[in-house]
Amino acid sequence: MLFAPVQAANVNTVKAAIVKHSIEMGVDPAITLSIAKTESGYRHEARSSHGAVGVFQLMPSTARRMGLNPYSLDDNIKGGIMYYKSMYKMFGSMELALAAYNAGPANVKKYKAIPPFSETRRFVSKIMADYHYLKAHTDPAVLAYKKQMVNKTPSKVNADMVAATPTSKLAPLPVAKIEQSRKLNVEIMKGDPVEVELKSQSVAI
């Protein structure tokens, strides 16, 4: 499959897309913004000597396996987030997920820790430093997204809830949707009991 070359994109546009896709995919944008900053400096036109492309420096072969176009800004961002999530699910920690993102999961499994590669250790250290900074100093792109969501929310109560929701509630890996069905007997005054099936859904992130 042939793809068009990567086109440059405005940094604010890139960051806004990262925040949007991160929140929609249940990932704290503080970590994805930090990965993108280290990988490419938010430059979608970035290309490594190894052939990795875009904001999240995806290898075209990896993107193809995901069914994504690495030269598309949205696909590149989605692919980066998806890959980070898969590494987090595999290893259960942010540091090991980042190490696997850089050095590959096989090396993390081999050493059962961050591999003793200077590049990988610098990669993990820098991203974690940026992550902690963004947790203390929310990026303007996150604030802009929250404001946009509040403006789109018709109910003031819901708007207040959106505005008050901290990004710290967003985990690197969302819990799968849980659906439960319960049968309850509801007795109506002056009538016979009727059986009503209530279906409740809850999503934990």
Secondary structure, 3 states (H helix, E strand, C coil): CCCCCCCCCCHHHHHHHHHHHHHHCCCCHHHHHHHHHHHHCCCCCCECCCCCECCCCECHHHHHHCCCCCCCHHHHHHHHHHHHHHHHHHHCCHHHHHHHHHHCHHHHHHHCCCCCCHHHHHHHHHHHHHHHHHHHCCCHHHHHHHHHHHHHCCCHHHHHHHHHCCHHHCCCCCCCCEEEEEEEEECCCCCCCEEEEEEEEECCC
